[in-house]
Amino acid sequence: MSKTYYDPADLRKFGNISEWNEELGTKFFDYYGKVFEEGALSAREKSLIALAVSHVVQCPYCIDAYTKDGLQRGIDKKEMMEAVHVGAAIKSGATLVHGVQMMNKYDKLSM
């Protein structure tokens, strides 16, 4: 088995982050839990959003967790891939729209 920088087993250790700062760890996990409760969006919809965002922020732990969570919530592979493409499109657009800043700066400096 090849080694990777990200050890999949580390995902199971996520809850341990509170050991070094219990107050902030507890606050984070309370917030995280509240965010993923049923609300205006279903837990299924939130899982799909989380999967797309996981790809945009390139978190392998989150990708693993929300792929598994999505499967448990009945999200199929086509829905997952479409969500990933939505995330990729937004990330690409955000990158390209910053080109306007470069264009403005270029125009200003080259006057």
CORBELJO-V16998 format. One record per residue. N is the residue number from 1. RES is the residue in three letters. PSI is psi in degrees with one decimal (none if undefined). Layout:
[[N:RES:PSI] [N:RES:PSI]]
This chain:
[[1:MET:131.1] [2:SER:148.4] [3:LYS:145.5] [4:THR:162.8] [5:TYR:-39.9] [6:TYR:117.4] [7:ASP:116.8] [8:PRO:-28.7] [9:ALA:-22.5] [10:ASP:-24.4] [11:LEU:-37.5] [12:ARG:-15.9] [13:LYS:-0.1] [14:PHE:-41.9] [15:GLY:-18.9] [16:ASN:-9.2] [17:ILE:-21.5] [18:SER:-17.5] [19:GLU:-32.7] [20:TRP:-13.7] [21:ASN:87.9] [22:GLU:-42.1] [23:GLU:-51.9] [24:LEU:-37.1] [25:GLY:-44.7] [26:THR:-44.6] [27:LYS:-42.9] [28:PHE:-50.3] [29:PHE:-31.5] [30:ASP:-46.9] [31:TYR:-48.6] [32:TYR:-45.1] [33:GLY:-42.4] [34:LYS:-43.0] [35:VAL:-39.0] [36:PHE:6.6] [37:GLU:156.5] [38:GLU:138.5] [39:GLY:-137.8] [40:ALA:-29.8] [41:LEU:145.0] [42:SER:161.4] [43:ALA:-33.7] [44:ARG:-45.9] [45:GLU:-41.1] [46:LYS:-36.1] [47:SER:-40.9] [48:LEU:-41.0] [49:ILE:-45.5] [50:ALA:-37.9] [51:LEU:-44.1] [52:ALA:-45.7] [53:VAL:-37.0] [54:SER:-38.1] [55:HIS:-39.9] [56:VAL:-41.5] [57:VAL:-2.2] [58:GLN:51.7] [59:CYS:104.2] [60:PRO:-32.5] [61:TYR:-44.4] [62:CYS:-39.5] [63:ILE:-46.8] [64:ASP:-48.2] [65:ALA:-44.4] [66:TYR:-17.1] [67:THR:-46.3] [68:LYS:-46.4] [69:ASP:-43.1] [70:GLY:-43.2] [71:LEU:-41.7] [72:GLN:-23.2] [73:ARG:7.7] [74:GLY:16.5] [75:ILE:126.6] [76:ASP:172.0] [77:LYS:-31.7] [78:LYS:-41.0] [79:GLU:-42.4] [80:MET:-46.7] [81:MET:-36.5] [82:GLU:-40.5] [83:ALA:-40.3] [84:VAL:-40.8] [85:HIS:-36.4] [86:VAL:-47.9] [87:GLY:-42.6] [88:ALA:-39.2] [89:ALA:-42.3] [90:ILE:-44.2] [91:LYS:-43.2] [92:SER:-44.6] [93:GLY:-40.7] [94:ALA:-37.4] [95:THR:-48.2] [96:LEU:-37.8] [97:VAL:-25.7] [98:HIS:-14.0] [99:GLY:-28.0] [100:VAL:-39.1] [101:GLN:-44.0] [102:MET:-43.7] [103:MET:-44.1] [104:ASN:-44.4] [105:LYS:-43.0] [106:TYR:-50.0] [107:ASP:-41.9] [108:LYS:-43.1] [109:LEU:-24.8] [110:SER:7.2] [111:MET:none]]
